[in-house]
């Protein structure tokens, strides 16, 4: 059994609920004066005492669940981290490594939205090549002609379909 560092014992002593439950399970009552000073050598020498202490830390400090990592965003005293690692059967360094969150890419809050990806070409259709200036001029002329057919802000759908067919034929 690894020796419990002083900072871990200090955390345990400050955790009154944990100490009271350890005393209740080992002595049947509240912790008497000097209880913690006597507990430390017993913890090192007696497997039963170690099991009780670890069990109480799991039950009281971690809600009955053996911690596998520190919850995201939580900050823990290094003494609590040591006990969590001991309960999980690992070292504090390995426990801390497990607790490091993997970076998650997040978009900027006020960034410009990315333009949508162009739609995939339909099967059997060829992807149009880049428009040449002449093609663009013809397209602009055809669109202007469509606008002359406008009535109350509307252009006949049949005319738009005919223009699309002409553009798609190339």
N, C-alpha and C positions, 0 to 999 in steps of 0.2 A: 504494500500500500504506500502510495506517495505521501509524503509529509504534507500536512495542510499548512499553507503559508499563513503568516500573521495577518495579512490583509483579509484572507478568507475568514479567519476566526473573528476578526474585528467586525466583518459584515454580519456574521452569525450572532455575535453578542448584541449588535444593534437591532436585530430582527426579533423583537420581543415575542411576537406570535409564534415564531419558529421555536425559540428557546422554551417558551411555556409548553408547547406541544411535546417537545423532546423530553422535558422533565416529566410531564404527565405520563408519557409512555414508558419511561425508564423507572420512575419512582412512584407514580400514582398520584402525584400532587404538583404543587407549584415549585419553581426552582428555589432552592434554599440558598442562602449566602454561600458563595464559593462554588456554586454548581458548575459554572463554566470552567473554572480553573481545574476542577476534578474531571470534567468531561474530556478535556484535551488528551490527557494520557490514556484514558479509557478508550477513546476513539482509535488511538494508535494500536493499543494492545488487544482489543476485543472486537471480533468480527460482528457479534450481535449488536454492540453499540454503534459500530459503523453502519450497519444495515438500518438501524432505527433512525440515526441522524440523516442518512441519505433519503430514507423513506419520508421523513417529516419534511425535509427540504422540498422534495418533489410534491408532496401533498399540499403544503402550506404556501410555499413560494411560487410554485408552478401549477397550482390548481389540479394536482393529481396526474399531470402528464409529464413524462420525461422530456425535457427540452432537447430538440435536435439542432436548433439554431436560435439566435436572438431574433425576435420579430423585427421586421423592416421598420426602420425609423426609431426603434427603441434604443435608449442609452442605458446601460447597466453599469453599476459599480463593479470594479474588477473583482471584488470578493464574490459578488453574486455570479459573475461570469465563471469564476473558478468552480463554484459549487455546481453550476449548470453543466460545466464540462465533466466534473466528477460524476454527476448523476447520469450523464450520457455515456460515460465510460471512455472519454477521450481527453486529450490535453486542452488547456485553454487556447493554445495557438491553433489547434485544429478546429476547435469550436468557433473561434473568431473567424477563421477562414470560411467555414460554412455559412457564417452570418453575413458575410459581405454580399450585398445584392449584386446581381449581374446587371450591367448597364442595359437600360431599356431605351431605345431611341424614341424620343418624343418630339413632335413638331413644335416649332416655336409658337408661342401663344398668339402673337400678333403678326405672324409672317404672312406674306402673300401666299395665297393658295397655289399649289402646283397645278399647271395646266393638265387637263385630262389627257391620257394617252390616246393616240389616234386609234380608231377602231381597226380591228384586224380585217384584212381584205376577205371578201366572201369567196367561197370555193368557186373556181372557174373564172373569176374575174382577175384581170391583171391590175396591179397597183399602178395608178397613174404616175407618170414621170413628172418631174418638176415642170411647172408651167413655163413656157417660153414667153417673152414679152408680147409676141404677136398673138399667142393663144389668150393671154390675159386681156389684150385689147379687144379681141373678138368677144370674149366673155363679158367684158364691161359693156360693150355695145349691145349685146343681147339682153343684158339686165336692164339697160336703159330703155330698150324697146318694150320690155315687160312692164316697166313702170308707166309707160304711156297708156297701158290698158287698165290702169288702176281706177277703181270706182269706190268711193267712200273708204279709202285706205286699204282696199283689198285687191289682190291680183288673182285672176282666174287660175285655179289649180291645174287645169288641163294645160295651160300655157307653161307653167312651171315644170310640169312633168315632161313636156316636149323639149324644153331647154335642157333638162337633166339628161334625157336620152341622147341628145345631140352632144353634150359634154362628155358623156361616158363613152360614146363611140370614138371620140378623139378627133 
